[in-house]
Amino acid sequence: MNFTGEAPPSSRAASDGAPPLIVGPNKYSYTFGVPVGWEFNFEQAHQRGASLAFFPKGGSFNDSSSAIYINEISDSCEDNCISPLPQTISKTLREIKAENPAVDVSTTASILTKDGDKASIRILKGSKDPRDPRLDDTEALAFIGHDEATILVVLTTRDAKTWEQDYAAFQQVVAGRRFFTCNSPDLAVPCAK
């Protein structure tokens, strides 16, 4: 997976102990769960073109054997055009296969998010680690589609021995995802007008 695209206009952590919040001014915002034993960091993610990164506590995005990163998938069409989720998934997987034809892609059970959406999951074996393209690794991709954005959550791991615990952390991140627009009920902070 290549790191491309711009980070959302504003990203912040709400407060100590609060989950990370990614904010698109007057458009939408979303948050994710933070797995036990993991931490998140916006700055390390932004350095690589992602919106948000998670890694085991005490590690870093580059040095940890496992990392989870969040990004939005943008389509090349005019004025807020978002492809239907199946088209976005197909396009993303075609790009991955074009970059690395040997990668093996499989589908696994979707993950239900905190706000009731379903994330479509793909597992990639033999993909190139974005932190060190000389290495092959295993990745899990979660695609979450909305009218406003398509969110991509990626687990990348270099050590097959930790896959089960890393995938459990990935599931916690995805399951904790909540998406908000100005029309969402019970907003903690109303949208600016």
SVG drawing of the C-alpha trace seen along z (x, -y; Angstrom):
<svg xmlns="http://www.w3.org/2000/svg" viewBox="-31 -31 45 48">
<polyline fill="none" stroke="black" stroke-width="0.4" points="0.0,0.0 1.4,-3.4 0.9,-6.4 -0.8,-9.0 -3.2,-11.8 -3.5,-14.7 -4.4,-14.5 -7.9,-15.9 -7.9,-19.7 -7.8,-19.3 -7.0,-16.4 -6.9,-16.4 -7.2,-14.3 -10.2,-15.5 -8.6,-15.2 -6.5,-12.8 -8.1,-9.4 -10.4,-10.4 -10.3,-8.5 -8.7,-10.3 -10.9,-12.6 -10.4,-13.5 -12.2,-16.6 -13.2,-18.0 -14.4,-21.5 -18.1,-21.9 -18.2,-18.6 -17.8,-15.5 -15.7,-14.0 -14.9,-10.5 -13.2,-8.7 -11.9,-5.2 -11.3,-2.9 -7.9,-2.6 -6.8,0.9 -5.4,1.8 -1.6,1.6 -1.6,-0.6 -1.3,-4.3 -2.1,-6.7 -0.2,-9.6 -1.3,-12.2 2.1,-13.7 3.8,-10.4 0.9,-9.6 1.0,-13.0 4.7,-12.6 3.8,-9.6 0.6,-11.1 -1.9,-9.3 -4.5,-10.8 -3.8,-8.8 -1.5,-6.0 -1.7,-3.4 1.1,-1.2 2.0,0.8 2.8,-1.5 6.5,-2.4 6.9,-1.9 6.6,-4.2 5.0,-4.1 8.3,-3.2 9.9,-0.9 7.0,1.2 6.6,4.6 2.9,3.7 1.1,0.5 -2.5,-0.6 -3.1,-3.7 -6.2,-5.6 -6.7,-7.4 -9.5,-8.6 -9.7,-7.3 -10.4,-10.1 -11.8,-9.5 -10.7,-11.4 -14.1,-13.0 -15.5,-16.5 -17.0,-18.1 -17.4,-15.6 -18.0,-12.6 -17.6,-9.4 -17.8,-6.0 -20.0,-3.4 -18.0,-1.2 -17.7,1.9 -16.2,-0.3 -13.8,-1.9 -12.7,1.5 -12.2,2.9 -10.2,-0.2 -8.0,-0.1 -7.3,3.7 -6.5,3.2 -3.9,0.5 -2.4,2.8 -2.2,5.7 -0.7,3.5 2.1,2.5 2.6,6.1 1.1,8.8 2.1,11.6 -0.1,10.3 -2.8,12.7 -6.1,11.0 -8.9,12.7 -12.2,11.5 -13.0,12.1 -16.0,11.3 -17.0,7.7 -16.6,5.7 -19.6,3.9 -18.7,0.3 -19.9,-1.4 -22.4,-3.4 -23.8,-0.4 -21.9,-0.6 -20.2,2.5 -16.5,2.3 -15.6,4.6 -12.4,6.4 -9.7,7.7 -6.5,9.6 -3.4,9.1 -0.5,11.6 2.8,10.8 2.2,7.1 5.0,4.6 5.4,3.0 5.0,-0.8 7.5,-1.4 10.2,0.7 9.2,1.7 12.0,4.3 10.0,6.4 6.9,8.5 4.2,8.4 0.6,9.2 -2.1,6.4 -5.7,6.2 -7.8,3.4 -11.1,2.1 -13.2,0.1 -16.0,-2.0 -18.1,-4.0 -20.1,-7.1 -21.7,-9.7 -19.1,-12.2 -16.0,-10.0 -14.6,-6.5 -12.4,-5.7 -9.6,-3.1 -8.1,-1.5 -4.9,0.6 -3.1,3.0 0.4,3.8 2.5,6.3 6.0,7.8 5.8,10.6 3.3,13.5 3.7,14.7 1.8,11.6 -0.9,11.6 -3.8,12.8 -3.1,10.2 -2.5,7.5 -5.7,8.4 -7.6,8.2 -6.2,4.7 -7.3,3.8 -10.8,5.1 -11.0,2.9 -9.9,-0.2 -12.5,0.4 -15.3,1.5 -14.8,-1.8 -15.2,-3.9 -18.0,-6.5 -18.8,-9.0 -20.5,-12.4 -22.0,-15.0 -23.8,-18.2 -27.0,-16.2 -25.9,-13.5 -28.1,-13.5 -26.6,-14.3 -23.5,-16.1 -21.3,-17.1 -20.3,-20.3 -22.8,-21.7 -21.5,-22.6 -20.5,-26.2 -22.8,-28.1"/>
</svg>
